[in-house]
Structure formats: C-alpha cells, structure tokens
C-alpha cells in the first residue's frame, strides 16, 4: 500500500547525534500526520514523535527536548533529528502514519537501526 523507506541510522556514542529520514509518496505527505516509532529487541514498538500536515508536533516524554521531527512535503520526506543520544535510544526506528491509539495505519518497512554505545 504505502511505501515508507527509512534511512540515516548508525552507530553513535552517547551524547552524539543522528538525523533519520523517511521517504514516502506525495499524497501521504501532503494530507497525513506522520510519526516516528522505535522498537528495541524484546520490547514493544513505541511512538516517539508525530507531526501533522500543518507542522504541529508531539513527542514522547522520553525524547522531548532531545529529538525534533520535521517534514518537507515537497521532498516527500519526514526527518527525525536526534541529539544527546542515550544508550536507551538504541532501537530500530520506523516511520508510519499514526492512528488514534498509538499504532499505525500503514504497513511496516525494514526501519533503520540506531545503536548508541561507547
């Protein structure tokens, strides 16, 4: 259905930064709220940030003040700037279209791995 391709992950030291990117279709990016999710091994996938079609944002308490979600509808891309990274941020990060209950409406892609370790 909706193709979402995440990129930008990698291995960083605690306190470091990464910027994730998510590319999708023009229609999706022009009319839908987008979200970033993450899932650590053995843990439930969680929603960490959302951005509406007009730029309103929300963040999970665990990332507030450190992560910034943004979008460029012309480029059909949503970004997650991650600063002051902590080991507990280690997870596979996914983008998707949030539903009203913390889940997602689209199918899940492969995500991009973020590993924070010294």
Steps between C-alpha positions, in 0.01 A plus 500: 500500500705794631874467449713650776879483482704594805868592494767678701556264790836388625730448795567803719649565841287626789443873460527479124250591230331344199243617249256243366309540176179340378393518137142434390243604240396858431138430588587357839727787593257769392192382694607273785656527841830310505674332788828347605495178699769287655531142617779358711565124506244325719297817548177638360515748217436851628404829341762765572399802290225623268456792264174608338452616144525860623805446719364446851724262696477269799768298674524217745631614836807282456622703201353845564765769484746272320320396180342721235261377232456701182363451152543626147193415297659617175781251554257236629723449803465509877805536725592418856793696639632316805738679735650407836450134421490250784553123503128457568431659162644191334228350280380452147325819395199500267278762343130453439159668507373501861152389592313640800614227740878512478522254212538553129286483189763389252707190462842494666819533304841372600580804711845637571721383786621751758760373744630723779801348669850587614 
